[in-house]
Amino acid sequence: MDIEQIKANAPEDAAFWSPAVEQYFDCQYMNLAFKEQGKLIQVEQQFRGELVPLTK
């Protein structure tokens, strides 16, 4: 999947994409898929450098 397609498919509040788990995260590093389910899962600080920033 290329970055332009990732950006095009990103939810409105997505700020980051993780190539490792292929999921979107908000500006507070919360997983958007799980957040919608009522689960708050945040990327640990040591792994945040692996996220791809999304700019629209």
Secondary structure, 3 states (H helix, E strand, C coil): CCHHHHHHHCCCCCCEEECCCCEEECCCCEEHHHHHCCCCCECCHHHHHHCEECCC
